[in-house]
Amino acid sequence: MMKLLGVIGWPIAQSRSPSMHTAALQHNSLDFVYLKFAVRPADLRAAVEGARALGVRGLNVTIPHKESVLSLCEPDELAKNVGAVNTLIFDDHIRGTNTAVHGFRMLMQEAGITKSDRPVILGAGGAMRAVRAVLPHAKIVARRNWDELPSLAADADLIVDATPRGLSNDDVDLPPTGAAVLDLVARRETPLTKLARSRGLKALAGAAMLLHQGAAAFELWTGTPAPIEVMRKVLNTTLN
């Protein structure tokens, strides 16, 4: 009997997860299907309970549900500490974890960043929380405090954009800085990474984070090793 996996968010059209996971499931010859579901915030509880009733094996959770879903599952210690869930596993209970923490560590590794002494994180949502779990000493800049960024950027050695603004092609501003720049939006380049590179700064967008957090979720759901390079190849074909 085919098992169901998926991703929930609002909006969800931009998600690259279905292509990546479908390729991995086919490569491992697993009888699963992975779909995306647009779930309004007001419908989140009903969607999670309905998924359990339908026998769904697992769900990825994306914007804006990562924090709200915490109360609808049994989060592990990592998810509790982060304060956000991005992966649900349905068995006897609805278990929640956060594979984005692993994904961000791998993004740093693929960007050639081994450590950061003076990191700055832009954003206030679930993605920011995952980054802060890796960089607990980071300065946090929410949109309402955007005027703080110039002074913090001047001293930073790493700036992480954990907002969704990289989904658009709108121009962005980057104050004078010598910091490396990571943008968590899964694209080949975002306006921010392009700007950083034009100034000679080390910069990388978030495709590797999506890849590795997805691979970690895949292994939790299926109990089989994720074919990382298969997933990477397919993911790269979907990026703009």
BAMARKOL-125016 format. One record per atom (N, C-alpha, C): x, y, z; residue number from 1; atom name. Coordinates in Angstrom, 2 decimals, always signed. Layout:
N
X	Y	Z	NUM	CA
...
END
This chain:
240
+0.85	-1.20	+0.00	1	N
+0.00	+0.00	+0.00	1	CA
+0.89	+1.25	+0.00	1	C
+0.63	+2.15	-0.93	2	N
+1.43	+3.36	-1.04	2	CA
+1.26	+4.24	+0.19	2	C
+2.38	+4.79	+0.68	3	N
+2.36	+5.68	+1.84	3	CA
+2.51	+7.11	+1.37	3	C
+1.97	+8.02	+2.17	4	N
+1.91	+9.43	+1.77	4	CA
+2.84	+10.28	+2.62	4	C
+3.61	+11.13	+1.95	5	N
+4.43	+12.17	+2.56	5	CA
+4.04	+13.50	+1.93	5	C
+4.44	+14.60	+2.56	6	N
+4.13	+15.88	+1.96	6	CA
+4.74	+17.05	+2.69	6	C
+4.40	+18.23	+2.21	7	N
+4.84	+19.48	+2.83	7	CA
+3.63	+20.39	+2.94	7	C
+3.49	+21.07	+4.07	8	N
+2.39	+22.00	+4.28	8	CA
+2.94	+23.40	+4.51	8	C
+2.26	+24.38	+3.96	9	N
+2.65	+25.77	+4.13	9	CA
+1.60	+26.68	+3.53	9	C
+1.80	+28.00	+3.68	10	N
+0.88	+28.98	+3.10	10	CA
+1.66	+30.25	+2.80	10	C
+2.01	+30.52	+1.56	11	N
+1.71	+29.72	+0.35	11	CA
+2.65	+28.53	+0.24	11	C
+2.41	+27.69	-0.76	12	N
+3.23	+26.49	-0.91	12	CA
+3.70	+26.27	-2.34	12	C
+3.22	+27.06	-3.27	13	N
+3.53	+26.84	-4.68	13	CA
+5.03	+26.86	-4.95	13	C
+5.79	+27.64	-4.15	14	N
+7.22	+27.81	-4.40	14	CA
+8.05	+26.63	-3.91	14	C
+7.45	+25.67	-3.21	15	N
+8.23	+24.58	-2.60	15	CA
+8.92	+23.70	-3.64	15	C
+10.22	+23.46	-3.43	16	N
+10.98	+22.55	-4.28	16	CA
+11.03	+21.14	-3.71	16	C
+10.46	+20.94	-2.55	17	N
+10.58	+19.64	-1.87	17	CA
+9.98	+18.48	-2.64	17	C
+8.80	+18.61	-3.29	18	N
+8.23	+17.44	-3.97	18	CA
+9.15	+16.83	-5.02	18	C
+9.76	+17.63	-5.86	19	N
+10.65	+17.08	-6.90	19	CA
+11.83	+16.35	-6.28	19	C
+12.41	+16.96	-5.27	20	N
+13.59	+16.39	-4.62	20	CA
+13.26	+15.07	-3.93	20	C
+12.16	+15.03	-3.19	21	N
+11.79	+13.81	-2.47	21	CA
+11.29	+12.72	-3.41	21	C
+10.57	+13.10	-4.44	22	N
+10.09	+12.10	-5.39	22	CA
+11.26	+11.38	-6.04	22	C
+12.30	+12.13	-6.41	23	N
+13.49	+11.51	-7.00	23	CA
+14.15	+10.55	-6.02	23	C
+14.22	+10.95	-4.75	24	N
+14.85	+10.10	-3.74	24	CA
+14.04	+8.82	-3.50	24	C
+12.72	+8.96	-3.46	25	N
+11.86	+7.80	-3.24	25	CA
+11.97	+6.82	-4.40	25	C
+12.01	+7.34	-5.62	26	N
+12.16	+6.47	-6.78	26	CA
+13.52	+5.80	-6.79	26	C
+14.55	+6.54	-6.44	27	N
+15.90	+5.98	-6.43	27	CA
+16.00	+4.83	-5.44	27	C
+15.34	+4.96	-4.30	28	N
+15.38	+3.92	-3.26	28	CA
+14.28	+2.87	-3.44	28	C
+13.52	+2.96	-4.53	29	N
+12.45	+2.00	-4.85	29	CA
+11.45	+1.86	-3.70	29	C
+11.02	+3.00	-3.18	30	N
+10.08	+3.01	-2.06	30	CA
+8.68	+3.35	-2.56	30	C
+7.68	+2.69	-1.98	31	N
+6.29	+2.87	-2.39	31	CA
+5.66	+4.03	-1.61	31	C
+6.16	+5.23	-1.89	32	N
+5.67	+6.45	-1.25	32	CA
+5.33	+7.46	-2.35	32	C
+4.49	+8.42	-2.00	33	N
+4.27	+9.59	-2.84	33	CA
+4.42	+10.83	-1.96	33	C
+5.00	+11.89	-2.52	34	N
+5.24	+13.13	-1.77	34	CA
+4.51	+14.26	-2.49	34	C
+3.61	+14.95	-1.75	35	N
+2.78	+16.00	-2.32	35	CA
+2.90	+17.28	-1.51	35	C
+2.47	+18.40	-2.09	36	N
+2.44	+19.66	-1.34	36	CA
+1.00	+20.08	-1.11	36	C
+0.76	+20.63	+0.08	37	N
-0.59	+21.00	+0.50	37	CA
-0.60	+22.44	+1.00	37	C
-1.45	+23.26	+0.39	38	N
-1.62	+24.64	+0.85	38	CA
-2.57	+24.65	+2.04	38	C
-2.05	+25.03	+3.19	39	N
-2.83	+25.00	+4.43	39	CA
-2.86	+26.39	+5.05	39	C
-4.04	+26.99	+5.10	40	N
-4.19	+28.29	+5.75	40	CA
-3.90	+28.16	+7.24	40	C
-3.36	+29.21	+7.85	41	N
-3.09	+29.15	+9.30	41	CA
-4.29	+28.72	+10.13	41	C
-5.46	+29.18	+9.76	42	N
-6.65	+28.82	+10.53	42	CA
-7.01	+27.34	+10.42	42	C
-6.48	+26.68	+9.40	43	N
-6.80	+25.27	+9.15	43	CA
-5.69	+24.32	+9.60	43	C
-4.67	+24.84	+10.25	44	N
-3.50	+24.01	+10.57	44	CA
-3.85	+22.82	+11.44	44	C
-4.58	+23.04	+12.52	45	N
-4.93	+21.91	+13.40	45	CA
-5.72	+20.84	+12.64	45	C
-6.69	+21.27	+11.88	46	N
-7.50	+20.30	+11.13	46	CA
-6.65	+19.55	+10.12	46	C
-5.70	+20.23	+9.50	47	N
-4.84	+19.58	+8.51	47	CA
-3.96	+18.52	+9.15	47	C
-3.36	+18.84	+10.31	48	N
-2.49	+17.87	+10.99	48	CA
-3.30	+16.68	+11.49	48	C
-4.44	+16.95	+12.09	49	N
-5.27	+15.85	+12.58	49	CA
-5.81	+15.01	+11.42	49	C
-6.14	+15.68	+10.31	50	N
-6.61	+14.96	+9.14	50	CA
-5.52	+14.09	+8.54	50	C
-4.29	+14.60	+8.53	51	N
-3.18	+13.81	+8.01	51	CA
-2.99	+12.54	+8.83	51	C
-3.10	+12.67	+10.13	52	N
-2.96	+11.49	+10.98	52	CA
-4.09	+10.50	+10.70	52	C
-5.32	+11.00	+10.56	53	N
-6.47	+10.13	+10.31	53	CA
-6.34	+9.40	+8.97	53	C
-5.70	+10.04	+8.00	54	N
-5.55	+9.46	+6.66	54	CA
-4.36	+8.51	+6.55	54	C
-3.57	+8.42	+7.61	55	N
-2.43	+7.51	+7.59	55	CA
-1.20	+8.07	+6.93	55	C
-1.09	+9.40	+6.88	56	N
+0.12	+10.03	+6.34	56	CA
+1.32	+9.62	+7.19	56	C
+2.44	+9.35	+6.53	57	N
+3.64	+8.94	+7.26	57	CA
+4.42	+10.13	+7.80	57	C
+4.50	+11.22	+7.02	58	N
+5.28	+12.36	+7.48	58	CA
+4.99	+13.61	+6.68	58	C
+5.26	+14.75	+7.30	59	N
+5.07	+16.04	+6.66	59	CA
+6.25	+16.95	+6.96	59	C
+6.71	+17.66	+5.95	60	N
+7.54	+18.83	+6.18	60	CA
+6.62	+20.00	+6.48	60	C
+7.11	+20.92	+7.28	61	N
+6.32	+22.10	+7.69	61	CA
+7.12	+23.34	+7.33	61	C
+6.51	+24.24	+6.57	62	N
+7.20	+25.45	+6.19	62	CA
+6.38	+26.68	+6.57	62	C
+6.84	+27.86	+6.11	63	N
+6.21	+29.14	+6.46	63	CA
+4.71	+29.09	+6.21	63	C
+3.87	+29.54	+7.16	64	N
+4.19	+30.19	+8.43	64	CA
+3.91	+29.29	+9.65	64	C
+4.00	+27.97	+9.47	65	N
+3.47	+27.03	+10.46	65	CA
+4.49	+26.46	+11.44	65	C
+5.77	+26.77	+11.29	66	N
+6.80	+26.06	+12.04	66	CA
+6.68	+26.23	+13.55	66	C
+6.22	+27.39	+13.98	67	N
+6.07	+27.61	+15.42	67	CA
+4.71	+27.15	+15.91	67	C
+3.68	+27.39	+15.11	68	N
+2.31	+27.03	+15.52	68	CA
+2.13	+25.53	+15.66	68	C
+2.83	+24.74	+14.83	69	N
+2.63	+23.30	+14.86	69	CA
+3.25	+22.66	+16.09	69	C
+4.05	+23.40	+16.80	70	N
+4.72	+22.88	+18.00	70	CA
+3.71	+22.32	+19.00	70	C
+2.58	+23.00	+19.13	71	N
+1.57	+22.57	+20.11	71	CA
+0.68	+21.45	+19.60	71	C
+0.86	+21.04	+18.35	72	N
+0.01	+20.01	+17.75	72	CA
+0.71	+18.66	+17.64	72	C
+1.91	+18.57	+18.23	73	N
+2.67	+17.33	+18.15	73	CA
+3.42	+17.12	+19.46	73	C
+4.18	+16.02	+19.51	74	N
+5.07	+15.76	+20.64	74	CA
+6.49	+16.09	+20.17	74	C
+6.95	+17.32	+20.42	75	N
+8.26	+17.72	+19.92	75	CA
+9.38	+17.06	+20.70	75	C
+10.47	+16.75	+20.00	76	N
+11.64	+16.23	+20.70	76	CA
+12.39	+17.39	+21.37	76	C
+13.46	+17.07	+22.07	77	N
+14.16	+18.11	+22.82	77	CA
+14.73	+19.19	+21.91	77	C
+15.22	+18.77	+20.74	78	N
+15.76	+19.75	+19.81	78	CA
+14.68	+20.74	+19.38	78	C
+13.53	+20.24	+18.98	79	N
+12.44	+21.12	+18.55	79	CA
+11.98	+22.03	+19.69	79	C
+11.93	+21.49	+20.88	80	N
+11.55	+22.32	+22.04	80	CA
+12.56	+23.45	+22.24	80	C
+13.83	+23.11	+22.16	81	N
+14.87	+24.12	+22.37	81	CA
+14.85	+25.17	+21.27	81	C
+14.61	+24.73	+20.03	82	N
+14.54	+25.66	+18.91	82	CA
+13.28	+26.51	+19.00	82	C
+12.19	+25.90	+19.43	83	N
+10.91	+26.60	+19.46	83	CA
+10.18	+26.54	+18.14	83	C
+10.52	+25.55	+17.30	84	N
+9.90	+25.41	+16.00	84	CA
+10.08	+23.98	+15.50	84	C
+9.10	+23.53	+14.72	85	N
+9.12	+22.19	+14.13	85	CA
+9.05	+22.32	+12.62	85	C
+9.90	+21.59	+11.91	86	N
+9.79	+21.59	+10.45	86	CA
+9.54	+20.20	+9.88	86	C
+9.48	+19.20	+10.76	87	N
+9.25	+17.83	+10.31	87	CA
+8.33	+17.11	+11.29	87	C
+7.27	+16.52	+10.76	88	N
+6.35	+15.70	+11.55	88	CA
+6.47	+14.25	+11.11	88	C
+6.48	+13.35	+12.09	89	N
+6.50	+11.91	+11.84	89	CA
+5.27	+11.33	+12.50	89	C
+4.45	+10.63	+11.72	90	N
+3.21	+10.06	+12.24	90	CA
+3.40	+8.56	+12.47	90	C
+3.36	+8.15	+13.73	91	N
+3.31	+6.72	+14.05	91	CA
+2.28	+6.55	+15.14	91	C
+2.66	+6.03	+16.31	92	N
+1.68	+5.94	+17.40	92	CA
+1.28	+7.33	+17.88	92	C
+2.19	+8.26	+17.73	93	N
+1.96	+9.65	+18.11	93	CA
+2.38	+10.53	+16.95	93	C
+2.04	+11.82	+17.05	94	N
+2.54	+12.78	+16.07	94	CA
+3.81	+13.38	+16.67	94	C
+4.96	+12.95	+16.15	95	N
+6.23	+13.43	+16.67	95	CA
+6.74	+14.59	+15.83	95	C
+7.41	+15.53	+16.47	96	N
+7.95	+16.68	+15.77	96	CA
+9.42	+16.85	+16.04	96	C
+10.17	+17.25	+15.02	97	N
+11.58	+17.55	+15.18	97	CA
+11.94	+18.74	+14.29	97	C
+13.20	+19.12	+14.32	98	N
+13.64	+20.25	+13.49	98	CA
+14.93	+19.87	+12.77	98	C
+14.78	+19.43	+11.53	99	N
+15.96	+19.05	+10.74	99	CA
+16.63	+20.27	+10.11	99	C
+16.01	+21.46	+10.24	100	N
+16.62	+22.67	+9.70	100	CA
+17.92	+23.02	+10.43	100	C
+18.05	+22.60	+11.67	101	N
+19.29	+22.85	+12.41	101	CA
+20.45	+22.13	+11.71	101	C
+20.24	+20.85	+11.40	102	N
+21.25	+20.11	+10.65	102	CA
+21.46	+20.74	+9.27	102	C
+20.36	+21.15	+8.64	103	N
+20.48	+21.76	+7.32	103	CA
+21.33	+23.02	+7.33	103	C
+21.17	+23.84	+8.36	104	N
+21.95	+25.07	+8.43	104	CA
+23.42	+24.77	+8.69	104	C
+23.70	+23.79	+9.54	105	N
+25.11	+23.41	+9.76	105	CA
+25.76	+23.00	+8.44	105	C
+25.02	+22.25	+7.64	106	N
+25.56	+21.79	+6.36	106	CA
+25.69	+22.95	+5.37	106	C
+24.79	+23.92	+5.42	107	N
+24.92	+25.10	+4.58	107	CA
+26.21	+25.85	+4.92	107	C
+26.47	+26.04	+6.20	108	N
+27.71	+26.67	+6.61	108	CA
+28.91	+25.89	+6.09	108	C
+28.85	+24.57	+6.21	109	N
+29.97	+23.74	+5.76	109	CA
+30.19	+23.88	+4.26	109	C
+29.10	+23.85	+3.49	110	N
+29.24	+23.95	+2.03	110	CA
+29.68	+25.35	+1.60	110	C
+29.43	+26.35	+2.45	111	N
+29.88	+27.71	+2.16	111	CA
+31.32	+27.93	+2.60	111	C
+31.92	+26.92	+3.26	112	N
+33.29	+27.05	+3.73	112	CA
+33.43	+27.89	+4.99	112	C
+32.35	+27.95	+5.78	113	N
+32.36	+28.72	+7.03	113	CA
+32.45	+27.74	+8.19	113	C
+33.57	+27.71	+8.86	114	N
+33.78	+26.74	+9.93	114	CA
+33.28	+27.23	+11.28	114	C
+33.26	+28.55	+11.46	115	N
+32.76	+29.11	+12.72	115	CA
+32.43	+30.57	+12.50	115	C
+31.73	+31.16	+13.46	116	N
+31.43	+32.58	+13.42	116	CA
+31.46	+33.11	+14.85	116	C
+32.26	+34.13	+15.06	117	N
+32.36	+34.74	+16.39	117	CA
+31.39	+35.90	+16.58	117	C
+31.00	+36.54	+15.45	118	N
+30.14	+37.71	+15.54	118	CA
+29.02	+37.64	+14.50	118	C
+28.12	+36.64	+14.66	119	N
+27.06	+36.48	+13.67	119	CA
+25.87	+37.41	+13.92	119	C
+25.20	+37.74	+12.83	120	N
+23.97	+38.52	+12.88	120	CA
+22.92	+37.77	+12.07	120	C
+21.73	+37.60	+12.64	121	N
+20.64	+36.91	+11.96	121	CA
+19.51	+37.90	+11.69	121	C
+19.04	+37.96	+10.45	122	N
+17.90	+38.79	+10.10	122	CA
+16.65	+37.92	+10.10	122	C
+15.62	+38.34	+10.84	123	N
+14.39	+37.58	+10.86	123	CA
+13.91	+37.28	+12.26	123	C
+12.65	+36.81	+12.35	124	N
+12.07	+36.55	+13.66	124	CA
+11.21	+35.30	+13.69	124	C
+11.27	+34.46	+12.63	125	N
+10.41	+33.30	+12.55	125	CA
+11.12	+31.99	+12.85	125	C
+10.52	+30.89	+12.35	126	N
+11.06	+29.57	+12.61	126	CA
+12.44	+29.34	+12.04	126	C
+12.72	+29.93	+10.87	127	N
+14.06	+29.77	+10.28	127	CA
+15.12	+30.42	+11.15	127	C
+14.80	+31.61	+11.67	128	N
+15.74	+32.28	+12.58	128	CA
+16.02	+31.41	+13.79	128	C
+15.01	+30.75	+14.30	129	N
+15.19	+29.92	+15.49	129	CA
+16.13	+28.75	+15.23	129	C
+16.04	+28.16	+14.04	130	N
+16.95	+27.06	+13.70	130	CA
+18.38	+27.55	+13.60	130	C
+18.59	+28.72	+13.01	131	N
+19.94	+29.28	+12.91	131	CA
+20.49	+29.62	+14.28	131	C
+19.65	+30.18	+15.13	132	N
+20.10	+30.55	+16.47	132	CA
+20.50	+29.32	+17.29	132	C
+19.91	+28.16	+16.99	133	N
+20.31	+26.94	+17.69	133	CA
+21.77	+26.58	+17.37	133	C
+22.22	+26.95	+16.17	134	N
+23.60	+26.70	+15.78	134	CA
+24.51	+27.85	+16.22	134	C
+23.96	+29.06	+16.21	135	N
+24.72	+30.27	+16.55	135	CA
+24.03	+30.98	+17.73	135	C
+24.08	+30.39	+18.92	136	N
+23.31	+30.93	+20.05	136	CA
+23.74	+32.32	+20.50	136	C
+24.95	+32.74	+20.11	137	N
+25.44	+34.06	+20.52	137	CA
+25.15	+35.13	+19.48	137	C
+24.36	+34.79	+18.46	138	N
+24.09	+35.74	+17.37	138	CA
+23.23	+36.91	+17.82	138	C
+23.44	+38.05	+17.19	139	N
+22.56	+39.20	+17.34	139	CA
+21.38	+39.01	+16.39	139	C
+20.17	+39.27	+16.86	140	N
+18.95	+39.09	+16.06	140	CA
+18.41	+40.45	+15.65	140	C
+18.13	+40.60	+14.35	141	N
+17.58	+41.85	+13.84	141	CA
+16.24	+41.54	+13.18	141	C
+15.15	+41.91	+13.85	142	N
+13.82	+41.76	+13.28	142	CA
+13.52	+42.97	+12.40	142	C
+12.54	+42.85	+11.52	143	N
+12.22	+43.95	+10.60	143	CA
+11.92	+45.25	+11.32	143	C
+11.28	+45.14	+12.47	144	N
+10.91	+46.38	+13.19	144	CA
+12.14	+47.10	+13.74	144	C
+13.29	+46.37	+13.78	145	N
+14.52	+46.96	+14.28	145	CA
+15.58	+47.05	+13.18	145	C
+15.13	+47.17	+11.93	146	N
+16.03	+47.14	+10.77	146	CA
+17.09	+48.24	+10.84	146	C
+16.77	+49.34	+11.53	147	N
+17.74	+50.44	+11.61	147	CA
+18.97	+50.08	+12.44	147	C
+18.92	+48.93	+13.15	148	N
+20.07	+48.49	+13.92	148	CA
+21.12	+47.79	+13.05	148	C
+20.70	+47.38	+11.84	149	N
+21.57	+46.55	+11.01	149	CA
+22.90	+47.22	+10.65	149	C
+22.93	+48.48	+10.23	150	N
+24.22	+49.05	+9.82	150	CA
+25.31	+48.94	+10.88	150	C
+24.97	+49.24	+12.13	151	N
+26.00	+49.19	+13.18	151	CA
+26.41	+47.75	+13.48	151	C
+25.46	+46.81	+13.43	152	N
+25.80	+45.42	+13.69	152	CA
+26.58	+44.80	+12.53	152	C
+26.20	+45.16	+11.30	153	N
+26.87	+44.60	+10.12	153	CA
+28.33	+45.03	+10.06	153	C
+28.61	+46.23	+10.53	154	N
+29.98	+46.73	+10.45	154	CA
+30.95	+45.87	+11.24	154	C
+30.47	+45.22	+12.30	155	N
+31.33	+44.41	+13.16	155	CA
+31.16	+42.90	+12.93	155	C
+30.16	+42.51	+12.11	156	N
+29.83	+41.09	+11.96	156	CA
+30.85	+40.35	+11.11	156	C
+30.97	+39.04	+11.37	157	N
+31.75	+38.20	+10.47	157	CA
+30.85	+37.25	+9.67	157	C
+29.55	+37.22	+10.00	158	N
+28.58	+36.42	+9.27	158	CA
+27.20	+37.08	+9.39	158	C
+26.53	+37.26	+8.26	159	N
+25.16	+37.76	+8.24	159	CA
+24.29	+36.68	+7.60	159	C
+23.25	+36.27	+8.33	160	N
+22.33	+35.24	+7.85	160	CA
+20.96	+35.86	+7.66	160	C
+20.46	+35.85	+6.43	161	N
+19.11	+36.36	+6.17	161	CA
+18.13	+35.20	+6.28	161	C
+17.36	+35.18	+7.37	162	N
+16.37	+34.14	+7.62	162	CA
+14.96	+34.63	+7.34	162	C
+14.84	+35.71	+6.56	163	N
+13.54	+36.22	+6.14	163	CA
+13.20	+35.64	+4.76	163	C
+11.94	+35.75	+4.32	164	N
+11.58	+35.25	+2.99	164	CA
+11.78	+36.26	+1.87	164	C
+12.44	+37.39	+2.13	165	N
+12.51	+38.43	+1.11	165	CA
+13.28	+37.99	-0.13	165	C
+14.15	+36.99	+0.00	166	N
+14.89	+36.49	-1.15	166	CA
+14.05	+35.74	-2.16	166	C
+12.77	+35.49	-1.83	167	N
+11.88	+34.87	-2.79	167	CA
+11.55	+35.80	-3.95	167	C
+11.67	+37.11	-3.72	168	N
+11.39	+38.09	-4.77	168	CA
+12.69	+38.55	-5.39	168	C
+12.57	+39.28	-6.48	169	N
+13.74	+39.84	-7.14	169	CA
+13.92	+41.32	-6.83	169	C
+13.23	+41.80	-5.79	170	N
+13.34	+43.20	-5.42	170	CA
+14.76	+43.51	-4.94	170	C
+15.20	+44.71	-5.22	171	N
+16.51	+45.14	-4.74	171	CA
+16.56	+45.13	-3.23	171	C
+17.72	+44.81	-2.68	172	N
+17.92	+44.83	-1.23	172	CA
+19.13	+45.70	-0.93	172	C
+19.24	+46.10	+0.32	173	N
+20.37	+46.91	+0.75	173	CA
+21.22	+46.09	+1.70	173	C
+22.52	+46.25	+1.60	174	N
+23.46	+45.61	+2.51	174	CA
+24.43	+46.68	+2.99	174	C
+24.38	+47.01	+4.28	175	N
+25.28	+48.04	+4.80	175	CA
+26.74	+47.62	+4.62	175	C
+27.65	+48.56	+4.67	176	N
+29.07	+48.22	+4.57	176	CA
+29.46	+47.15	+5.59	176	C
+30.10	+46.09	+5.11	177	N
+30.47	+44.98	+5.98	177	CA
+31.53	+44.14	+5.30	177	C
+32.28	+43.41	+6.10	178	N
+33.22	+42.44	+5.56	178	CA
+32.76	+41.03	+5.84	178	C
+31.50	+40.87	+6.26	179	N
+30.98	+39.58	+6.69	179	CA
+30.64	+38.67	+5.52	179	C
+30.73	+37.37	+5.74	180	N
+30.16	+36.40	+4.82	180	CA
+28.64	+36.51	+4.91	180	C
+27.94	+36.14	+3.84	181	N
+26.49	+36.30	+3.78	181	CA
+25.85	+34.98	+3.38	181	C
+24.88	+34.53	+4.17	182	N
+24.07	+33.36	+3.83	182	CA
+22.62	+33.78	+3.77	182	C
+21.93	+33.41	+2.70	183	N
+20.50	+33.69	+2.55	183	CA
+19.79	+32.35	+2.52	183	C
+18.85	+32.12	+3.43	184	N
+18.25	+30.80	+3.56	184	CA
+17.26	+30.46	+2.48	184	C
+16.88	+31.40	+1.64	185	N
+15.96	+31.10	+0.54	185	CA
+16.66	+30.19	-0.47	185	C
+15.95	+29.14	-0.87	186	N
+16.54	+28.14	-1.77	186	CA
+16.45	+28.59	-3.22	186	C
+17.45	+29.34	-3.65	187	N
+17.59	+29.76	-5.04	187	CA
+19.06	+29.62	-5.41	187	C
+19.36	+29.70	-6.71	188	N
+20.77	+29.71	-7.12	188	CA
+21.46	+30.94	-6.53	188	C
+20.80	+32.07	-6.68	189	N
+21.27	+33.33	-6.11	189	CA
+20.04	+34.13	-5.69	189	C
+20.18	+34.93	-4.67	190	N
+19.14	+35.89	-4.29	190	CA
+19.71	+37.29	-4.51	190	C
+18.86	+38.31	-4.51	191	N
+19.40	+39.66	-4.63	191	CA
+20.49	+39.97	-3.59	191	C
+20.33	+39.42	-2.39	192	N
+21.31	+39.68	-1.34	192	CA
+22.64	+38.99	-1.64	192	C
+22.61	+37.73	-2.04	193	N
+23.88	+37.04	-2.31	193	CA
+24.57	+37.63	-3.54	193	C
+23.80	+38.04	-4.54	194	N
+24.39	+38.69	-5.71	194	CA
+25.11	+39.99	-5.30	194	C
+24.43	+40.78	-4.46	195	N
+25.02	+42.03	-4.01	195	CA
+26.29	+41.77	-3.21	195	C
+26.23	+40.79	-2.32	196	N
+27.41	+40.47	-1.50	196	CA
+28.58	+40.02	-2.37	196	C
+28.30	+39.16	-3.35	197	N
+29.37	+38.69	-4.24	197	CA
+29.97	+39.84	-5.05	197	C
+29.11	+40.80	-5.45	198	N
+29.62	+41.94	-6.22	198	CA
+30.59	+42.79	-5.41	198	C
+30.52	+42.67	-4.08	199	N
+31.43	+43.40	-3.20	199	CA
+32.63	+42.55	-2.78	199	C
+32.72	+41.34	-3.35	200	N
+33.84	+40.48	-3.03	200	CA
+33.66	+39.68	-1.75	200	C
+32.43	+39.59	-1.26	201	N
+32.17	+38.85	-0.03	201	CA
+31.82	+37.40	-0.33	201	C
+32.13	+36.51	+0.58	202	N
+31.70	+35.12	+0.48	202	CA
+30.18	+35.08	+0.68	202	C
+29.44	+34.43	-0.21	203	N
+27.98	+34.42	-0.10	203	CA
+27.41	+33.15	-0.71	203	C
+26.33	+32.64	-0.12	204	N
+25.68	+31.44	-0.64	204	CA
+24.20	+31.48	-0.27	204	C
+23.34	+31.11	-1.23	205	N
+21.91	+30.99	-0.97	205	CA
+21.62	+29.63	-0.35	205	C
+20.35	+29.40	+0.01	206	N
+20.02	+28.31	+0.93	206	CA
+19.66	+26.96	+0.35	206	C
+19.99	+26.68	-0.91	207	N
+19.63	+25.38	-1.47	207	CA
+20.21	+24.22	-0.68	207	C
+21.45	+24.35	-0.23	208	N
+22.09	+23.26	+0.52	208	CA
+21.37	+23.00	+1.84	208	C
+20.84	+24.05	+2.44	209	N
+20.09	+23.86	+3.69	209	CA
+18.82	+23.06	+3.42	209	C
+18.09	+23.43	+2.35	210	N
+16.88	+22.68	+1.99	210	CA
+17.23	+21.22	+1.69	210	C
+18.30	+21.01	+0.96	211	N
+18.73	+19.65	+0.61	211	CA
+18.97	+18.81	+1.85	211	C
+19.78	+19.31	+2.75	212	N
+20.19	+18.49	+3.89	212	CA
+19.10	+18.34	+4.94	212	C
+18.26	+19.36	+5.13	213	N
+17.16	+19.17	+6.07	213	CA
+16.14	+18.19	+5.49	213	C
+15.97	+18.24	+4.16	214	N
+15.08	+17.28	+3.52	214	CA
+15.61	+15.86	+3.61	214	C
+16.90	+15.70	+3.41	215	N
+17.51	+14.38	+3.50	215	CA
+17.36	+13.79	+4.90	215	C
+17.53	+14.63	+5.92	216	N
+17.38	+14.15	+7.29	216	CA
+15.94	+13.70	+7.56	216	C
+14.97	+14.47	+7.06	217	N
+13.56	+14.09	+7.22	217	CA
+13.27	+12.79	+6.48	217	C
+13.79	+12.67	+5.26	218	N
+13.61	+11.46	+4.45	218	CA
+14.04	+10.22	+5.22	218	C
+15.18	+10.30	+5.88	219	N
+15.68	+9.14	+6.62	219	CA
+14.82	+8.81	+7.83	219	C
+14.28	+9.83	+8.47	220	N
+13.38	+9.59	+9.61	220	CA
+12.10	+8.91	+9.16	220	C
+11.57	+9.31	+8.01	221	N
+10.31	+8.74	+7.52	221	CA
+10.47	+7.34	+6.96	221	C
+11.54	+7.11	+6.22	222	N
+11.66	+5.86	+5.46	222	CA
+12.57	+4.83	+6.08	222	C
+13.46	+5.26	+6.98	223	N
+14.43	+4.33	+7.55	223	CA
+15.49	+3.89	+6.58	223	C
+15.64	+4.61	+5.47	224	N
+16.67	+4.29	+4.48	224	CA
+17.57	+5.50	+4.27	224	C
+18.83	+5.27	+3.88	225	N
+19.75	+6.40	+3.65	225	CA
+19.26	+7.29	+2.51	225	C
+19.32	+8.58	+2.71	226	N
+18.91	+9.51	+1.66	226	CA
+19.98	+9.56	+0.57	226	C
+19.57	+9.46	-0.70	227	N
+20.53	+9.58	-1.81	227	CA
+20.84	+11.05	-2.06	227	C
+21.75	+11.59	-1.31	228	N
+22.00	+13.03	-1.28	228	CA
+22.28	+13.60	-2.67	228	C
+23.15	+12.96	-3.42	229	N
+23.52	+13.54	-4.71	229	CA
+22.40	+13.45	-5.74	229	C
+21.57	+12.43	-5.64	230	N
+20.37	+12.36	-6.48	230	CA
+19.45	+13.52	-6.15	230	C
+19.25	+13.76	-4.87	231	N
+18.39	+14.86	-4.43	231	CA
+18.97	+16.21	-4.86	231	C
+20.27	+16.36	-4.72	232	N
+20.91	+17.61	-5.09	232	CA
+20.74	+17.89	-6.59	232	C
+20.95	+16.87	-7.40	233	N
+20.85	+17.05	-8.85	233	CA
+19.46	+17.51	-9.26	233	C
+18.44	+16.87	-8.71	234	N
+17.07	+17.25	-9.05	234	CA
+16.73	+18.62	-8.49	234	C
+17.13	+18.88	-7.26	235	N
+16.88	+20.19	-6.67	235	CA
+17.49	+21.30	-7.53	235	C
+18.69	+21.10	-7.98	236	N
+19.36	+22.14	-8.78	236	CA
+18.61	+22.45	-10.07	236	C
+17.91	+21.45	-10.62	237	N
+17.16	+21.71	-11.85	237	CA
+15.92	+22.56	-11.60	237	C
+15.48	+22.66	-10.34	238	N
+14.27	+23.44	-10.03	238	CA
+14.57	+24.86	-9.60	238	C
+15.85	+25.18	-9.37	239	N
+16.20	+26.48	-8.81	239	CA
+16.19	+27.56	-9.88	239	C
+15.79	+28.77	-9.46	240	N
+15.89	+29.91	-10.37	240	CA
+16.94	+30.88	-9.86	240	C
END
